[in-house]
Amino acid sequence: MRIRATVAAVTGALALTALAAPAAQADDAEGDTKISNVVVNGGKSVVVGATTAKKVTVTFTVTDNSGADWAQAILFHGSTIDESDTGAVADSSDGRAKCTKVNATTSNCTSAFTLEPGYNLINASAGTWKVWAIAAAKDADFVQKDNVKSFKVQRASKLTVNASPEPVKKGKTITVTGKLSRANWETGKYAGYTGQSVKLQFRKKSSSTYTTLKTIKTNSTGNLSTTVTAGVDGYYRYAFAGTSTTPAINAAGDFVDVK
């Protein structure tokens, strides 16, 4: 119940914030005001664990021949801000960005946001998010964009590996097990990521490069298990390429001594 209530509250806050700003409908503009150079989280996907809130910084540039008056950005998940199912308003007291004047026509603006599991993050909201933004100039010109930037918000992943027996005789069978799991924002725990393709990779003791031996899928609990024939000393690891909702990850290599 808490998750539903808090997501509803956040969505309501987004709507109220948008309605409070001029020209809140889809893309609109008057005059020469422009928003550009939008960067979310330093250009990287936002990866959030099972319980810890994540601070996200958004930077952008506002230009107008009269100079910027104020600007605001909102993060949301959904086709449009009016149809969003969750999101985040800026952490500032008035929800607006902090803009620093570069020259008479240009200002650089920054907003900080908080994404928190169980509050404005639920499992279904992992994936593509958008940045709604508006900027007003000193001569009353403005620009409003329903989506000035898209970015990924992902559920943090974990991947383990264990190769045994250790040591092993050459030509004998090695069993390689592991588990792929990801953050569950609704339970506050990590749970197995089922039905995902994961590569088993190997590198010789004398090499720094991993080679893929085979690709297998996680089972209904996210576990992995396969066998290989012992050849030479080296490291085995599992490698997951990632999905739109979950980041790529490689397990640390597990060394096997072949006698």
ZADOBA-127432 format. One line per 10 residues: their letters; for each residue x, y, z negated of C-alpha. Coordinates in steps of 0.5 Angstrom, whole numbers, plus 500, padded with zeros to 3 digits. Example, Ala and Ser with C-alpha at 12.3 -4.5 7.8 and 13.67 -1.06 7.14 Angstrom:
# residues 2
AS> 525,491,484 | 527,498,486
This chain:
# residues 259
MRIRATVAAV> 500,500,500 | 506,505,498 | 509,504,505 | 502,505,509 | 501,511,504 | 508,515,505 | 508,514,513 | 501,517,513 | 503,523,509 | 510,524,513
TGALALTALA> 505,523,520 | 501,528,517 | 506,533,515 | 509,532,522 | 502,534,525 | 501,540,520 | 508,543,522 | 507,542,529 | 501,546,528 | 504,551,524
APAAQADDAE> 509,553,530 | 506,557,536 | 505,553,542 | 505,546,539 | 502,543,545 | 506,539,550 | 512,543,553 | 511,550,554 | 515,556,554 | 515,564,556
GDTKISNVVV> 521,568,558 | 528,565,558 | 529,562,552 | 533,555,552 | 535,549,548 | 541,545,550 | 546,541,548 | 542,537,543 | 546,532,539 | 543,527,534
NGGKSVVVGA> 548,523,529 | 554,525,533 | 551,522,539 | 551,515,535 | 545,510,534 | 542,511,527 | 543,505,523 | 540,504,517 | 540,499,511 | 535,495,507
TTAKKVTVTF> 535,500,502 | 539,506,502 | 537,513,505 | 540,515,511 | 542,523,513 | 542,525,520 | 544,531,523 | 541,534,529 | 545,540,533 | 543,544,538
TVTDNSGADW> 544,551,542 | 539,556,543 | 540,562,548 | 536,568,550 | 538,575,553 | 535,578,546 | 538,573,542 | 535,567,537 | 530,569,532 | 529,562,529
AQAILFHGST> 529,554,531 | 526,548,529 | 527,541,530 | 522,534,528 | 524,527,529 | 519,522,531 | 517,515,533 | 511,515,538 | 510,517,545 | 508,524,543
IDESDTGAVA> 509,528,536 | 501,528,536 | 501,521,537 | 507,519,532 | 506,514,527 | 512,516,523 | 518,521,523 | 522,526,519 | 521,534,518 | 528,537,516
DSSDGRAKCT> 530,537,509 | 531,545,509 | 525,548,505 | 522,551,511 | 523,546,515 | 527,550,520 | 534,549,523 | 540,553,520 | 542,558,526 | 549,561,527
KVNATTSNCT> 550,567,532 | 555,565,537 | 554,572,541 | 549,576,543 | 545,571,547 | 547,564,544 | 546,561,537 | 548,554,535 | 543,551,530 | 543,545,525
SAFTLEPGYN> 538,541,522 | 539,535,517 | 534,530,516 | 533,524,511 | 530,517,514 | 529,512,508 | 526,505,508 | 519,504,505 | 518,511,506 | 518,514,513
LINASAGTWK> 522,507,516 | 518,501,517 | 520,495,521 | 516,497,527 | 519,504,527 | 526,501,529 | 528,503,536 | 527,509,540 | 526,516,537 | 525,523,540
VWAIAAAKDA> 527,530,538 | 521,535,538 | 524,542,538 | 522,549,538 | 526,556,539 | 523,563,538 | 527,569,541 | 527,576,538 | 523,579,544 | 518,574,542
DFVQKDNVKS> 520,569,548 | 520,562,546 | 521,555,549 | 518,548,546 | 519,541,548 | 516,535,546 | 522,531,547 | 529,534,548 | 533,528,546 | 531,521,545
FKVQRASKLT> 536,516,540 | 536,510,537 | 534,508,530 | 536,501,528 | 536,496,523 | 543,494,520 | 545,487,522 | 550,482,518 | 553,476,521 | 557,471,518
VNASPEPVKK> 561,465,520 | 564,459,517 | 568,453,521 | 570,447,518 | 573,442,516 | 580,446,515 | 585,444,517 | 583,439,522 | 586,434,526 | 587,435,534
GKTITVTGKL> 581,432,538 | 577,432,532 | 570,436,531 | 569,443,528 | 562,445,526 | 561,452,526 | 556,455,522 | 553,462,521 | 547,467,520 | 545,473,523
SRANWETGKY> 540,477,519 | 538,484,519 | 535,490,514 | 527,489,513 | 525,496,511 | 519,494,508 | 522,489,503 | 528,492,501 | 532,486,503 | 536,482,509
AGYTGQSVKL> 532,477,513 | 534,472,518 | 534,475,526 | 530,469,529 | 531,467,537 | 537,471,538 | 543,469,543 | 549,469,539 | 556,468,543 | 561,463,539
QFRKKSSSTY> 568,466,541 | 575,463,539 | 582,466,540 | 589,463,539 | 593,464,533 | 598,468,538 | 593,472,541 | 589,478,540 | 583,477,545 | 577,473,544
TTLKTIKTNS> 574,468,549 | 567,466,549 | 566,458,548 | 558,458,549 | 552,462,547 | 547,459,542 | 541,462,539 | 539,463,532 | 534,458,529 | 527,460,525
TGNLSTTVTA> 531,463,519 | 537,466,523 | 542,461,522 | 547,458,527 | 550,452,528 | 554,448,533 | 560,444,534 | 567,444,538 | 573,440,539 | 579,442,535
GVDGYYRYAF> 585,444,540 | 590,449,537 | 590,454,531 | 586,460,532 | 580,464,529 | 572,462,531 | 567,468,530 | 560,469,532 | 559,475,536 | 552,479,537
AGTSTTPAIN> 551,484,543 | 545,487,539 | 538,489,541 | 534,496,542 | 532,495,534 | 538,492,532 | 546,494,533 | 551,489,536 | 556,486,530 | 562,481,530
AAGDFVDVK> 563,476,525 | 570,476,522 | 574,471,525 | 575,464,521 | 582,461,522 | 582,453,523 | 589,450,522 | 590,444,527 | 594,439,525
